[in-house]
Amino acid sequence: MTRLIGAVSALALTGVLAVPLRGEIIEQVLVKVNGDILTKTDLEQRQIAALRGRMAQDIDPESLKNDEQLKKALAEVTPRLLVEAIDELLLVQLGKERGYKLSDQQFTEWLNALRKEQNLLDDQKFMAALKQEGMSLDDLRKNVERQMLIQRVQQDEVGSKLSITEEEARQYYLSHRQEFTDPASVTLREILIEVPTTTKEGQAGVNVAKDDEAAKKAAEVRARLAAGEDFAKVAGETSAAASKANGGLIGPISVNEVSESIQQLVQSMKPGDITQPIRTTRGYQIFKLEALKQSAVQPFENVRDLVAERVHGQRQRQEVQKFITRVRSQAIIEWKNAELQKAYEQQVAQNERTAG
């Protein structure tokens, strides 16, 4: 993490967006928004947080190992971070104009809840956690107050526009039926008679005699099942698959998660049917179809609350975008660097096209 912070500091504004750096400047102002400033340090902190988030997700940690890769990642995230930072400044300004503030009691209640949730009731552990994040208690309070102001302003401006009618919910449901469709699923039981592999001169192979032996054993197992023995009992006694602990049970799982050959197989079966032994890469397998559930759209009545939540979220994003676009148009935004301004304006235009 030390390397990441140092690399962001060195590259974020020089290699990516060509902001001139001079050693004699202690703090560089990047943009003024109605008189309030966004500094180089402010942006770097957001960049570091964004890259940490990427590394914590599915992004390959190796992808940020050299300077070129880091520059590319910064170029991808920086325009969005600029828009978010300026939008936040505008909303915080509105919140302060309206007299909103975080009281000591509100912050204390919030902090107590956080420490309990994160198991940080011990003061030393809590302060160590803050230090690890590079924050002081005062920094934390400022962050909480900033988010409170933003939420209050958004609620003021869009809250009254978010009531969802029954007709709107039904129309969303009808045009997004795929979101409320249960996928086809299958429940099987299996018995695996494993065929041992042999290694000769570094090459894996199958011993013909062992294969014949496994085939004979599989036929005997299939005969026991045909005679009426319980599949789960026989699986527990004879199967080499891990599922033997559950009587050979597999699923229910999505049909899309099984191989195409198994999909074709189960489509020709009825619940209760048992296959003949099938030669697979694992050995000889015998399957029993327990249940096959076709994909089905859930009735509107069953997903009414979920539909309303989706419509509410969509409407909220649209209304917030309209509101913040109006606020931006009335703001005095003074850029100190043309490259940053260009990146910001391109991202704003993209956001508005997406919202529209």
CORNOR-V813366 format. One record per helix or strand of 2 or more residues. SS is the DSSP state (helix for helix, strand for strand). FROM is the first residue (numbers start at 1). TO is the last residue. If there is no record, write none. Layout:
# CORNOR-V813366
ss->SS from->FROM to->TO
ss->SS from->FROM to->TO
This chain:
# CORNOR-V813366
ss->helix from->2 to->11
ss->strand from->29 to->33
ss->strand from->36 to->39
ss->helix from->40 to->56
ss->helix from->61 to->64
ss->helix from->67 to->97
ss->helix from->104 to->117
ss->helix from->123 to->132
ss->helix from->137 to->161
ss->helix from->166 to->175
ss->helix from->177 to->180
ss->strand from->181 to->182
ss->strand from->185 to->194
ss->strand from->197 to->200
ss->strand from->203 to->206
ss->helix from->208 to->226
ss->helix from->231 to->238
ss->helix from->242 to->246
ss->strand from->249 to->254
ss->helix from->255 to->257
ss->helix from->260 to->267
ss->strand from->278 to->280
ss->strand from->283 to->293
ss->strand from->296 to->297
ss->helix from->300 to->302
ss->helix from->304 to->330
ss->strand from->333 to->335
ss->helix from->338 to->355
